């Protein structure tokens, strides 16, 4: 819900460069009264990221903000890189904590600065424009009765809580397939060293 609202806010403010008040944003996005606190928190988060500015109670997207669209082309535990569309700049370094839920191959929008910690462009994923795959492969883990999932193609080492499926009973350490949107377990492939599993998985 939060990510959807972020995308809607950014799209709206890009169309309305003159800026909009909180009430106007709520009206344009058809935000229900019970959702207004979420809208406030989302706008505050976008302000902290530098994606949205607030002046005189008006929110707007900076005309010359360093936001670029590109593809997450490389993914390793701890970091990733985004290659901007059209080769407009060199690859942008993405620390794991700033990769969001993006996976290798996704088209994303990145807020970046030219001079990062190592003197190279560095940024954070602010929006997933297009998902490369609808399902993801990774390791299944279970702790205290709760199922978790660690995707192979994510820069982030964070585990994702899963919605369990009663007809599937994987063991901790097995390779499984998960639907990205619902976070539901869709298939159990087996242990990494089981025959045939390695032919379906490219880690």
Beta strands, then each sheet from edge to edge (+ up, - down):
strand 1: 53-55
strand 2: 58-60
strand 3: 67-76
strand 4: 79-84
strand 5: 92-95
strand 6: 107-113
strand 7: 122-130
strand 8: 135-143
strand 9: 146-151
strand 10: 160-161
strand 11: 174-179
strand 12: 185-191
sheet 1: 1+ 2-
sheet 2: 3+ 4- 5+ 7+ 6- 3+
sheet 3: 10+ 9- 8+ 11- 12+
end
